[in-house]
Amino acid sequence: MKYFSLRSFAFVTMLCLVALGMASATSIASFTTATPAINAVTTTFIPFPAAGNAYCSATSGCGTIPAGGETDYMWTAGDFVQSASFTLWNGPIVGLSANWNYENFMGDGNAELWYVYINTTPVAYFIAPDDNFNGDIFNVSGSVSFAPYTVPLASSYTVSLVLQNTVPFGGGSVGFFDGGVTGITTVPEPGSLALLGSGVVGLAGYLRRMLF
């Protein structure tokens, strides 16, 4: 099987912050190399798609990704792969990076459109292109960035890949491999930054009194 990169398919625009901090379906972006233009960012890496992650296929059923294996094949709108729940301690999410592999059996001019969700908010997309039914291994890599509070703050998060279109019967399918890594980029909340700043100012005043 050949190994391809989807960088050539990554035509990206920045995400736009919309009302109530939610991203609309038309505002999400595909992957590119991008860094949030915000200081003090922290990136947390989670295993996704990876062994133990849940998936569901309307035609193949539901299950979890086996170690060293892959999901069942997917070609129906609503099919998904979802990470385990995770928590973040730094503040609003401002970006997501991907390093995912999948097996591509698309053909007959068909393609699959996959949205990437953090909880219920779509933040990015990628396209699994026509591969002439070759079963090649494709890689989705790169990153997207967006405004703070595009993803509402929550006590825990999941990342999901959700198929948006149904491929005609016999038109192809894809399956995601174990071993993927997803990065979630966060920044401190403004209140936390203000608290840190006031602490620094207070410490400076204390040292001034001690030294002079």
Secondary structure, 3 states (H helix, E strand, C coil): CCEEEHHHHCCCCCCCCCHHHCCCCCCCEECECCCCCCCCCEEEEEECCCCCCEEEECCCEEEECCCCCECCCECCCCCEEECCCECCCCCCEEEEEEEEEEEECCCCCCCEEEEEEECCEEEEEEEECCCCCCCEEEEEEEEEECCCCCCCCCCCECEEEEECCCCCCCCCCEEEECCCEEEEEECCCHHHHHHHHHHHHHHHHHHHHHHC
